Amino acid sequence: AFELYTSAAEKGNADAQYYLGECYHWGDGVESSIEKAIEWYEKAAEQGHADAQYLLALCYQDGTGVEKNKKRMWNGYYAAYDNGNMIARGLCELRNETRREKEKREEIYQYIIYALVVIAGIASWIWYS
Protein backbone atom coordinates (compact mmCIF):
# COMPACT_ATOMS: atom_id res chain seq x y z
CA ALA A 1 0.00 0.00 0.00
CA PHE A 2 2.86 2.36 0.80
CA GLU A 3 4.16 2.28 -2.79
CA LEU A 4 0.69 2.90 -4.23
CA TYR A 5 0.08 5.81 -1.84
CA THR A 6 3.48 7.27 -2.71
CA SER A 7 2.82 7.10 -6.44
CA ALA A 8 -0.61 8.70 -6.17
CA ALA A 9 0.52 11.27 -3.57
CA GLU A 10 3.35 12.46 -5.77
CA LYS A 11 0.78 13.03 -8.53
CA GLY A 12 -1.18 15.30 -6.19
CA ASN A 13 -3.94 13.01 -4.96
CA ALA A 14 -5.08 14.47 -1.60
CA ASP A 15 -6.40 11.19 -0.21
CA ALA A 16 -3.14 9.44 -1.05
CA GLN A 17 -1.17 12.31 0.51
CA TYR A 18 -3.20 11.95 3.69
CA TYR A 19 -2.77 8.17 3.81
CA LEU A 20 0.93 8.47 3.05
CA GLY A 21 1.13 10.86 6.00
CA GLU A 22 -0.58 8.20 8.10
CA CYS A 23 1.96 5.60 6.94
CA TYR A 24 4.82 7.84 8.04
CA HIS A 25 3.06 8.79 11.25
CA TRP A 26 2.47 5.23 12.38
CA GLY A 27 5.36 3.50 10.63
CA ASP A 28 3.09 1.42 8.40
CA GLY A 29 5.28 0.02 5.62
CA VAL A 30 7.97 2.60 6.29
CA GLU A 31 10.06 3.86 9.21
CA SER A 32 8.02 6.23 11.35
CA SER A 33 8.77 9.92 10.78
CA ILE A 34 6.50 12.62 12.18
CA GLU A 35 8.30 15.22 10.06
CA LYS A 36 7.48 13.38 6.82
CA ALA A 37 3.96 12.69 8.09
CA ILE A 38 3.41 16.41 8.66
CA GLU A 39 4.84 17.20 5.23
CA TRP A 40 2.24 14.94 3.58
CA TYR A 41 -0.59 16.07 5.87
CA GLU A 42 0.19 19.67 4.88
CA LYS A 43 0.01 18.82 1.18
CA ALA A 44 -3.35 17.10 1.64
CA ALA A 45 -4.63 19.88 3.93
CA GLU A 46 -3.78 22.53 1.33
CA GLN A 47 -6.19 20.73 -1.00
CA GLY A 48 -8.96 20.82 1.61
CA HIS A 49 -8.60 17.29 3.00
CA ALA A 50 -10.57 17.53 6.27
CA ASP A 51 -8.84 14.69 8.12
CA ALA A 52 -5.39 16.02 7.24
CA GLN A 53 -6.44 19.48 8.45
CA TYR A 54 -7.71 17.95 11.69
CA LEU A 55 -4.50 15.97 12.30
CA LEU A 56 -2.36 19.02 11.61
CA ALA A 57 -4.45 20.98 14.12
CA LEU A 58 -3.78 18.23 16.67
CA CYS A 59 -0.06 18.48 15.96
CA TYR A 60 -0.16 22.25 16.59
CA GLN A 61 -2.20 21.67 19.73
CA ASP A 62 0.21 19.12 21.22
CA GLY A 63 3.45 20.31 19.64
CA THR A 64 3.91 16.98 17.86
CA GLY A 65 6.58 17.54 15.21
CA VAL A 66 5.86 21.28 15.19
CA GLU A 67 5.97 24.10 17.69
CA LYS A 68 2.71 24.54 19.61
CA ASN A 69 0.65 27.28 18.01
CA LYS A 70 -2.91 28.03 19.13
CA LYS A 71 -3.70 30.22 16.11
CA ARG A 72 -2.66 27.54 13.62
CA MET A 73 -4.40 24.91 15.75
CA TRP A 74 -7.77 26.74 15.64
CA ASN A 75 -7.33 27.65 11.97
CA GLY A 76 -6.81 23.94 11.29
CA TYR A 77 -9.80 22.88 13.35
CA TYR A 78 -12.07 25.42 11.64
CA ALA A 79 -10.78 24.42 8.19
CA ALA A 80 -11.41 20.75 9.02
CA TYR A 81 -14.88 21.65 10.32
CA ASP A 82 -15.65 23.56 7.12
CA ASN A 83 -14.60 20.51 5.11
CA GLY A 84 -16.71 18.04 7.07
CA ASN A 85 -14.59 16.62 9.91
CA MET A 86 -17.10 15.84 12.67
CA ILE A 87 -14.61 15.85 15.55
CA ALA A 88 -13.39 19.31 14.53
CA ARG A 89 -17.02 20.38 14.24
CA GLY A 90 -17.66 19.37 17.84
CA LEU A 91 -14.55 21.18 19.09
CA CYS A 92 -15.37 24.35 17.17
CA GLU A 93 -19.00 24.40 18.24
CA LEU A 94 -17.99 23.84 21.86
CA ARG A 95 -15.50 26.72 21.60
CA ASN A 96 -18.12 28.98 20.01
CA GLU A 97 -20.70 28.05 22.66
CA THR A 98 -18.19 28.80 25.42
CA ARG A 99 -17.50 32.20 23.85
CA ARG A 100 -21.22 32.96 23.57
CA GLU A 101 -21.74 31.99 27.20
CA LYS A 102 -18.87 34.25 28.26
CA GLU A 103 -20.28 37.15 26.23
CA LYS A 104 -23.73 36.57 27.73
CA ARG A 105 -22.29 36.53 31.27
CA GLU A 106 -20.43 39.79 30.58
CA GLU A 107 -23.64 41.33 29.26
CA ILE A 108 -25.52 40.25 32.41
CA TYR A 109 -22.75 41.65 34.61
CA GLN A 110 -23.06 44.99 32.81
CA TYR A 111 -26.81 45.04 33.46
CA ILE A 112 -26.24 44.22 37.14
CA ILE A 113 -23.66 46.99 37.49
CA TYR A 114 -26.00 49.42 35.74
CA ALA A 115 -28.88 48.38 38.02
CA LEU A 116 -26.72 48.82 41.12
CA VAL A 117 -25.67 52.30 39.99
CA VAL A 118 -29.31 53.24 39.38
CA ILE A 119 -30.36 51.84 42.77
CA ALA A 120 -27.49 53.67 44.47
CA GLY A 121 -28.52 56.88 42.71
CA ILE A 122 -32.16 56.47 43.78
CA ALA A 123 -31.15 55.69 47.35
CA SER A 124 -28.89 58.73 47.41
CA TRP A 125 -31.67 60.94 46.02
CA ILE A 126 -34.14 59.63 48.64
CA TRP A 127 -31.59 60.03 51.45
CA TYR A 128 -30.76 63.61 50.60
CA SER A 129 -34.32 64.69 49.72
KAFENMO-V304871 format. One record per pair of residues at least 24 apart in sequence whose ideal C-beta (glycine too) atoms are under 7 Angstrom apart, sorted by the first residue. I is the first residue (numbers start at 1). J is the second residue. Records with the same first field share a line. If there is no record, write none. Layout:
I: J / J
//
This chain:
1: 29
2: 29 / 30
9: 40
14: 44 / 47 / 49
15: 49
17: 43 / 44
18: 44 / 49 / 51 / 52
21: 52
34: 64 / 65
35: 65
38: 65 / 66
48: 83
50: 80 / 83 / 84 / 85
51: 85
53: 79 / 80 / 83 / 85
54: 80 / 85 / 87 / 88
57: 88
//
